[in-house]
Amino acid sequence: MIEKSTVFFTRNLSFGGLLKIYDRVSSNLVGKIGVKLHTGEKNGPNIIPREWVKALFEKRLEDAAIIETNTYYEGDRYTTEQHRETLKVNGWTFAPVDITDEEATAALPVTGGKWFKEMYVGKNMLSYNSMLALTHFKGHIMGGFGGSNKNIGIGCADGRIGKKMIHTREGSDNLWSIAEEELMERITESTRATIDFFGSHVSYINVMRNMSVSCDCEGVAAMPVVTPDVGIIGSFDILAADKCSVDLIYAMKEEDRHDLVERMETRKGLRQLSYMKELGMGNDEYNIIDIDNGDRIITPAEAVAHVVPFGS
């Protein structure tokens, strides 16, 4: 019998909840720590609250840095200069922010991939010993959903080479010519390159709050949130983290899950999970540990039994 991975869960959507989850999944974070965070487009309404992240840095991550890359599309984070201005607007000024592809890129090997032999990332990322993927779980216009896999696979690929390899078919004038299952596989192979680099020194936290069907890359243009807030999950296993997050959505009432499930399924987003399993990146069998109730093992249905319609 395959041993199940552990996913820690709290309903406490606050800095206190984030800190408790962090403390459960941070024992492997050593040396110089990079916190991979989606810092968002200007004034994005749904990103992880800055005050939570600031407090986490003050309490646990004093010597860490937020790590990001420039975008592939032209917008408020396309150049380093634009990106730094957007970081100021969004309040990410309390800790160092390393735009890792600011000066150069680096190639990391992709093991077992069918699309890539290597993936290009921001060169500065290679100066870190550990990574915390601190992810706002939500929908995504092309990926179906954005969890830890998308945060790393897209977010660590550099803005000019790596992201182009993921999104654009060679010779195409359409930036977004790769979609559905192939896109999910390419994102996942990119993630594999990064997590293989960090080895056992990477942890995953998904914050299931303000879950629009739109990614934070859409900023103020994001679709209104209709999916109930759930809580925060953490794991040492990327597949278990994202699979659990998806399972919690499916465990909701149909009227609560409808929009986000439709986004995931129409974009073939669930291929992210099955391909992570095929690549041996983690375990899709897991136990949910309810840290709010004495570390009791609970089901996805029990984990979302408390949810109420968003905004109520």
URVENUR-V635273 format. One line per field, one symbol per residue. ss: DSSP state (2 for helix, 1 for strand, 0 for the rest). psi: psi as a letter, one per 20 degrees, with the letter a starting at -180 (. if undefined). A space follows every 10 residues. Layout:
ss=???
psi=???
//
This chain:
ss=0000111111 0000222222 2222200000 0011111000 0000000002 2222222222 0000111100 0000000002 2222222220 0000001110 0000111110 0000000111 1122222001 1111110111 0001110222 2220001000 0222222000 0000000002 2222222222 2222222200 0111111100 0000022222 2000000000 1111100222 2222222222 0002222222 2222220000 2222222200 0000011111 0000011102 2220000000 00
psi=pppqrpoqpq innrhggggg gghhkjhior boppoopoir rpkpijrpph hggghgghhi lhjrqpprrq rhqobikgrg ggghghgghj jmjiqpoonh jghrrqpqqo pjqihqhqqp rphhhiiqhq pooopoparp hhigqobhgg gggghhprih gghghghpqp iqiohlipac ggghggghhg gggghhgici lprpppomql nriqriiici jqqqpipqqg bpqqriohgh ghgggghhgh irqghhiggh gggghhjkhi hgghhgghik iapjpqpoon iilkkqprrh ghhjhiqqqp i.
//
